[in-house]
Amino acid sequence: MNLEEAIKRAVELFLEEIEKDKFIEIVSHFDTDGVTAAAIMTQTLKRLDKKFRINIVKQLDNEYIDELKKRNIDMLMFLDLGSAFIDSLKDIQCPIFILDHHEMHSIAESDMPSQIVLVNSSNFDEELSGAGVSYLFAKSINEKNKDLAKLAVLGMVGDMIDQDINRFNNIILKDAEITIRKGPLIFSATRSLHKALEFSSNVFIPQVTGSSKGVSDLLREAEIKIKDNERYRTLLDLSQEEMSRLVTAIILRRLKTDENPESIIGNIYILKFFNHQEDARELSAVINSCGRLGHTDLAVAFCLECKKAKESVEEVYNNYKHMIVTALNWINSNTKVSKIEGDGYLILNAKKIIDDSIIGTISSIISSSFMYPEGTIIVGLAQRSDKKIKCSMRLCGKKGELNVYEFLGRVCEPLGIDYGGHPNAGGCLFTEDKEHDFIEAIEKELNIRRISVKI
């Protein structure tokens, strides 16, 4: 069975179940991918005139599943999560549908509980986002759901799988009817070019990022005007020749600090949202900020282009950006930051200083910066209000030999810690009393891999 056949079979079973007029409980993740997946399913079920409820969670764990077991549920659906908890879910006897993409332990079809229907793209060696799997599921239900493809693109961008496009992601991009342009991946392509360059954090440019004078020097060198008829120009306003000159100027400034300076060039996805042309990366960041700061209802409403939601997300997004900047400044300036750092490895133990909702974002920013070479492991730890420790692990670049998901498995399984993720990113959650053992286990695993760690 291939992925298309698995989706078709799951849809047939799903349509059979919802004909029984069951109330559907949907559980999804709180990041961009999970929120867009939830928005896709929200619109799909509304069009089917079915009753449902959306529950968006920070992390799925056995405690949450135990709460589900106590309730009288007609039908369950998990989006962008759930694959790692099949063994825990088998005691829930209602129909359960899981649409996911995270790597998981292999399970024989004969061992799959009869009430669980699983569609996981990683089982078919297909790289898709959770929203991508949900979209293909929705499209299989009804071709009219093709108008939801742009939400799957936002999930794709949110999970950073938007640069190496496979067959299924290409189908999604075509369905979304978006504009794709090659250029420097500065943030955002639809904002004023000089400000995008000055405040770009994902593409660090020495003597330019954070410096208005440095931006002016760069644009003057590249012979690019900041304004056109008193209007500030954006990256999208540049001609192909201007784009080439800008890319050359940026690469020349990054040559001494970046092993792969041309990595700044990639696909820029422009889609229509609220009847305006928007950079998919910025929309993804807005959705992510709402989800991570607890405004999940607002995030879903924004995905569905509710005007009232649009009026509110800007304030949430600005607050989120402030939290990120504050956290990064603390890391860069505080000499008492708890770090374990070595060749090819960095663990940042932020305790309660950095909110657990953004530790994954901070780890991702560090992993995508020029500060560490490809293959470096970045581990961020932050304590939640319930004293549990949230871990977010990232891999710099895509050339490392380490599979983050498998690495986490070797660390977490002996300690009885639930985990999940992908080859380049993963995470887990554990109680405070396991913090020392967890860090010790990471060091031990690194030593096995002959990486010298200095504390």
TAMO-V130793 format. One record per residue. N is the residue number from 1. RES is the residue in three letters. SS is DSSP state (H for helix, E for strand, - for the rest). NEAR is the number of other C-alpha atoms within 12 Angstrom. D_CENTER is the distance of its C-alpha to the mean C-alpha in Angstrom with 2 decimals. Layout:
BEGIN
N RES SS NEAR D_CENTER
N RES SS NEAR D_CENTER
END
This chain:
BEGIN
1 MET - 13 27.87
2 ASN - 16 25.08
3 LEU H 28 21.80
4 GLU H 22 23.62
5 GLU H 17 26.38
6 ALA H 25 24.17
7 ILE H 33 22.55
8 LYS H 25 26.07
9 ARG H 22 27.50
10 ALA H 33 24.87
11 VAL H 30 25.49
12 GLU H 21 29.22
13 LEU H 24 29.01
14 PHE H 35 26.75
15 LEU H 25 29.24
16 GLU H 15 32.07
17 GLU H 25 30.69
18 ILE H 27 29.92
19 GLU - 17 33.44
20 LYS - 16 34.66
21 ASP - 18 33.44
22 LYS - 25 31.07
23 PHE - 24 28.88
24 ILE E 33 25.25
25 GLU E 33 22.99
26 ILE E 38 19.27
27 VAL E 40 16.73
28 SER E 42 12.98
29 HIS E 40 10.00
30 PHE - 42 9.60
31 ASP - 45 6.04
32 THR H 47 5.84
33 ASP H 48 5.69
34 GLY H 54 8.34
35 VAL H 57 10.19
36 THR H 56 10.69
37 ALA H 56 11.78
38 ALA H 54 14.09
39 ALA H 50 15.40
40 ILE H 44 16.24
41 MET H 48 18.11
42 THR H 38 19.72
43 GLN H 34 21.28
44 THR H 33 22.24
45 LEU H 31 24.07
46 LYS H 18 25.66
47 ARG H 18 27.12
48 LEU - 21 28.47
49 ASP - 16 29.93
50 LYS - 23 28.60
51 LYS - 24 28.25
52 PHE E 28 24.93
53 ARG E 26 22.95
54 ILE E 33 19.22
55 ASN E 33 18.12
56 ILE E 39 14.63
57 VAL E 31 14.29
58 LYS - 33 12.65
59 GLN - 41 13.41
60 LEU - 35 15.76
61 ASP - 30 18.86
62 ASN H 23 22.50
63 GLU H 17 23.72
64 TYR H 21 21.78
65 ILE H 26 23.04
66 ASP H 17 26.50
67 GLU H 16 26.45
68 LEU H 29 25.66
69 LYS H 21 28.64
70 LYS - 13 30.95
71 ARG - 16 30.35
72 ASN - 16 32.03
73 ILE - 22 29.19
74 ASP - 27 30.04
75 MET E 35 26.82
76 LEU E 39 23.27
77 MET E 47 20.06
78 PHE E 47 16.74
79 LEU E 49 13.54
80 ASP - 52 10.35
81 LEU - 45 12.48
82 GLY - 46 16.18
83 SER H 41 16.99
84 ALA H 36 17.72
85 PHE H 35 20.13
86 ILE H 31 22.52
87 ASP H 21 25.37
88 SER H 25 24.95
89 LEU H 36 24.63
90 LYS - 26 27.79
91 ASP - 20 30.02
92 ILE - 28 28.76
93 GLN - 21 31.13
94 CYS - 27 29.66
95 PRO E 34 27.84
96 ILE E 39 24.18
97 PHE E 45 21.67
98 ILE E 41 18.36
99 LEU E 48 15.88
100 ASP E 48 13.20
101 HIS - 42 11.82
102 HIS - 46 11.57
103 GLU - 40 14.57
104 MET - 33 17.53
105 HIS - 22 21.20
106 SER - 17 23.38
107 ILE - 18 25.56
108 ALA - 10 28.63
109 GLU H 14 28.97
110 SER H 9 32.17
111 ASP H 13 30.45
112 MET - 20 27.92
113 PRO - 24 29.16
114 SER - 20 30.86
115 GLN - 26 29.12
116 ILE E 34 25.55
117 VAL E 35 24.18
118 LEU E 48 21.13
119 VAL E 45 19.19
120 ASN E 43 16.67
121 SER H 37 15.95
122 SER H 28 15.82
123 ASN H 26 19.41
124 PHE H 25 20.46
125 ASP - 18 18.89
126 GLU - 27 16.82
127 GLU - 33 13.31
128 LEU - 47 11.64
129 SER - 47 8.52
130 GLY H 55 9.56
131 ALA H 50 10.44
132 GLY H 57 12.33
133 VAL H 53 14.33
134 SER H 53 15.05
135 TYR H 52 16.21
136 LEU H 47 18.48
137 PHE H 46 19.82
138 ALA H 41 20.59
139 LYS H 30 22.16
140 SER H 25 24.27
141 ILE H 28 25.55
142 ASN - 22 26.63
143 GLU H 17 26.41
144 LYS H 18 26.47
145 ASN H 31 22.83
146 LYS H 30 22.12
147 ASP H 29 21.71
148 LEU H 40 18.31
149 ALA H 43 16.99
150 LYS H 42 15.59
151 LEU H 54 13.18
152 ALA H 53 11.98
153 VAL H 56 11.75
154 LEU H 52 9.49
155 GLY H 48 7.12
156 MET H 45 7.85
157 VAL H 40 7.39
158 GLY H 37 4.06
159 ASP - 38 3.31
160 MET - 34 6.37
161 ILE - 34 8.95
162 ASP - 32 10.95
163 GLN - 28 13.75
164 ASP - 18 15.30
165 ILE - 23 16.11
166 ASN - 19 17.78
167 ARG H 17 20.20
168 PHE H 30 18.10
169 ASN H 34 15.49
170 ASN H 25 18.65
171 ILE H 24 20.11
172 ILE H 37 17.25
173 LEU H 37 17.64
174 LYS H 23 21.38
175 ASP H 27 21.23
176 ALA H 29 19.25
177 GLU - 21 22.04
178 ILE - 29 20.09
179 THR E 22 21.38
180 ILE E 25 20.04
181 ARG E 25 21.53
182 LYS E 25 21.54
183 GLY E 35 21.52
184 PRO E 38 20.28
185 LEU - 40 16.62
186 ILE - 39 17.76
187 PHE - 36 16.23
188 SER - 36 17.26
189 ALA - 37 19.43
190 THR - 32 21.05
191 ARG - 27 22.14
192 SER E 27 25.30
193 LEU H 36 25.20
194 HIS H 36 26.92
195 LYS H 30 24.55
196 ALA H 35 21.41
197 LEU H 41 23.05
198 GLU H 31 24.20
199 PHE - 26 20.98
200 SER - 32 18.60
201 SER - 32 16.68
202 ASN - 30 14.35
203 VAL - 39 17.67
204 PHE - 35 20.31
205 ILE - 38 23.82
206 PRO - 29 26.73
207 GLN - 22 29.27
208 VAL - 30 27.22
209 THR - 29 24.00
210 GLY - 21 25.37
211 SER - 21 28.79
212 SER H 20 30.21
213 LYS H 17 33.19
214 GLY H 24 31.11
215 VAL H 33 29.38
216 SER H 25 32.86
217 ASP H 25 34.16
218 LEU H 33 31.37
219 LEU H 32 31.84
220 ARG H 18 35.61
221 GLU H 20 35.49
222 ALA - 24 33.44
223 GLU - 20 35.91
224 ILE - 31 33.38
225 LYS - 29 34.50
226 ILE - 29 32.36
227 LYS E 18 34.06
228 ASP E 14 35.46
229 ASN - 8 38.16
230 GLU - 8 37.08
231 ARG E 13 33.48
232 TYR E 21 30.69
233 ARG - 25 29.18
234 THR E 30 25.52
235 LEU H 39 24.02
236 LEU H 32 24.62
237 ASP H 24 28.26
238 LEU - 31 28.99
239 SER - 19 31.16
240 GLN H 16 30.33
241 GLU H 15 32.84
242 GLU H 26 31.43
243 MET H 29 27.90
244 SER H 22 29.44
245 ARG H 23 31.32
246 LEU H 36 28.30
247 VAL H 35 26.28
248 THR H 25 29.42
249 ALA H 31 29.91
250 ILE H 39 26.37
251 ILE H 30 26.66
252 LEU H 24 30.09
253 ARG H 27 28.85
254 ARG H 27 26.13
255 LEU - 20 28.50
256 LYS - 15 29.64
257 THR - 21 26.30
258 ASP - 26 24.04
259 GLU - 18 24.84
260 ASN - 21 23.12
261 PRO H 28 23.59
262 GLU H 22 23.03
263 SER H 29 19.33
264 ILE H 37 18.90
265 ILE E 24 19.88
266 GLY E 24 17.59
267 ASN E 28 16.94
268 ILE E 32 16.73
269 TYR E 38 16.00
270 ILE E 32 18.26
271 LEU E 34 18.54
272 LYS E 25 20.91
273 PHE E 27 19.73
274 PHE - 18 22.54
275 ASN - 10 24.85
276 HIS E 13 23.56
277 GLN E 22 21.96
278 GLU E 31 18.54
279 ASP E 36 16.03
280 ALA H 42 12.88
281 ARG H 35 10.91
282 GLU H 33 12.85
283 LEU H 43 12.47
284 SER H 42 8.68
285 ALA H 37 9.41
286 VAL H 41 12.18
287 ILE H 48 10.52
288 ASN H 43 8.03
289 SER H 40 11.35
290 CYS H 40 13.28
291 GLY H 39 11.28
292 ARG H 39 11.25
293 LEU - 32 14.87
294 GLY - 28 16.07
295 HIS - 31 16.71
296 THR H 36 15.03
297 ASP H 31 18.12
298 LEU H 36 17.97
299 ALA H 45 14.37
300 VAL H 43 15.53
301 ALA H 29 18.76
302 PHE H 35 17.24
303 CYS H 46 15.38
304 LEU - 31 18.89
305 GLU - 27 20.39
306 CYS - 20 22.57
307 LYS H 16 24.61
308 LYS H 18 25.06
309 ALA H 25 21.34
310 LYS H 25 21.12
311 GLU H 17 23.83
312 SER H 23 22.01
313 VAL H 34 18.41
314 GLU H 23 19.77
315 GLU H 19 21.22
316 VAL H 28 18.12
317 TYR H 30 16.12
318 ASN H 18 19.06
319 ASN H 20 19.19
320 TYR H 30 15.58
321 LYS H 27 16.32
322 HIS H 16 19.52
323 MET H 26 17.97
324 ILE H 33 15.78
325 VAL H 23 18.94
326 THR H 20 21.08
327 ALA H 32 19.05
328 LEU H 28 19.05
329 ASN H 17 22.74
330 TRP H 20 23.54
331 ILE H 26 22.13
332 ASN H 16 24.05
333 SER H 12 27.23
334 ASN - 15 27.72
335 THR - 10 29.79
336 LYS - 15 29.53
337 VAL - 25 25.84
338 SER E 23 25.73
339 LYS E 25 24.66
340 ILE E 28 25.38
341 GLU E 24 25.23
342 GLY E 22 26.60
343 ASP - 23 26.62
344 GLY - 31 23.17
345 TYR E 39 21.79
346 LEU E 39 20.79
347 ILE E 40 20.26
348 LEU E 38 19.93
349 ASN E 35 21.33
350 ALA - 34 20.81
351 LYS - 27 22.67
352 LYS - 24 22.77
353 ILE - 29 22.53
354 ILE - 33 18.77
355 ASP - 30 17.31
356 ASP - 38 15.31
357 SER - 38 12.79
358 ILE - 42 11.85
359 ILE H 40 12.65
360 GLY H 39 9.14
361 THR H 41 8.78
362 ILE H 40 12.31
363 SER H 42 11.88
364 SER H 33 9.33
365 ILE H 33 11.92
366 ILE H 39 14.70
367 SER H 36 13.50
368 SER H 33 13.24
369 SER - 34 16.55
370 PHE - 28 19.92
371 MET - 28 21.16
372 TYR - 28 20.53
373 PRO - 27 21.32
374 GLU - 29 19.21
375 GLY - 27 19.11
376 THR - 38 19.12
377 ILE E 46 17.47
378 ILE E 46 15.88
379 VAL E 45 16.06
380 GLY E 47 15.53
381 LEU E 45 17.55
382 ALA E 40 18.17
383 GLN E 29 20.59
384 ARG - 26 20.02
385 SER - 17 22.90
386 ASP - 14 24.05
387 LYS - 20 24.41
388 LYS - 24 21.86
389 ILE E 35 19.82
390 LYS E 42 16.02
391 CYS E 48 14.99
392 SER E 45 11.81
393 MET E 46 12.67
394 ARG E 47 11.52
395 LEU E 42 13.69
396 CYS - 34 14.93
397 GLY - 32 15.18
398 LYS - 27 15.61
399 LYS - 16 19.24
400 GLY - 20 19.39
401 GLU - 19 21.40
402 LEU - 31 19.46
403 ASN - 27 17.23
404 VAL H 37 15.07
405 TYR H 31 15.11
406 GLU H 27 18.86
407 PHE H 35 19.48
408 LEU H 42 18.05
409 GLY H 31 20.23
410 ARG H 25 23.28
411 VAL H 31 22.73
412 CYS H 31 21.82
413 GLU H 20 24.09
414 PRO H 17 27.36
415 LEU H 25 26.35
416 GLY - 19 25.44
417 ILE - 31 21.84
418 ASP - 34 19.18
419 TYR E 41 16.06
420 GLY E 41 13.25
421 GLY E 38 10.71
422 HIS - 36 10.95
423 PRO - 33 13.43
424 ASN - 39 11.45
425 ALA E 42 9.43
426 GLY E 38 10.65
427 GLY E 44 12.00
428 CYS E 42 15.13
429 LEU E 38 17.41
430 PHE E 35 21.13
431 THR - 24 24.25
432 GLU H 23 25.72
433 ASP H 16 28.63
434 LYS H 24 26.50
435 GLU H 27 25.05
436 HIS H 17 27.88
437 ASP H 20 27.87
438 PHE H 34 24.14
439 ILE H 33 24.47
440 GLU H 20 27.72
441 ALA H 24 26.21
442 ILE H 34 23.56
443 GLU H 31 26.48
444 LYS H 19 28.57
445 GLU H 26 26.06
446 LEU H 30 25.72
447 ASN H 18 29.49
448 ILE H 15 29.75
449 ARG - 17 27.74
450 ARG - 14 30.26
451 ILE - 22 28.04
452 SER - 19 30.16
453 VAL E 25 28.60
454 LYS E 16 30.34
455 ILE - 16 30.10
END
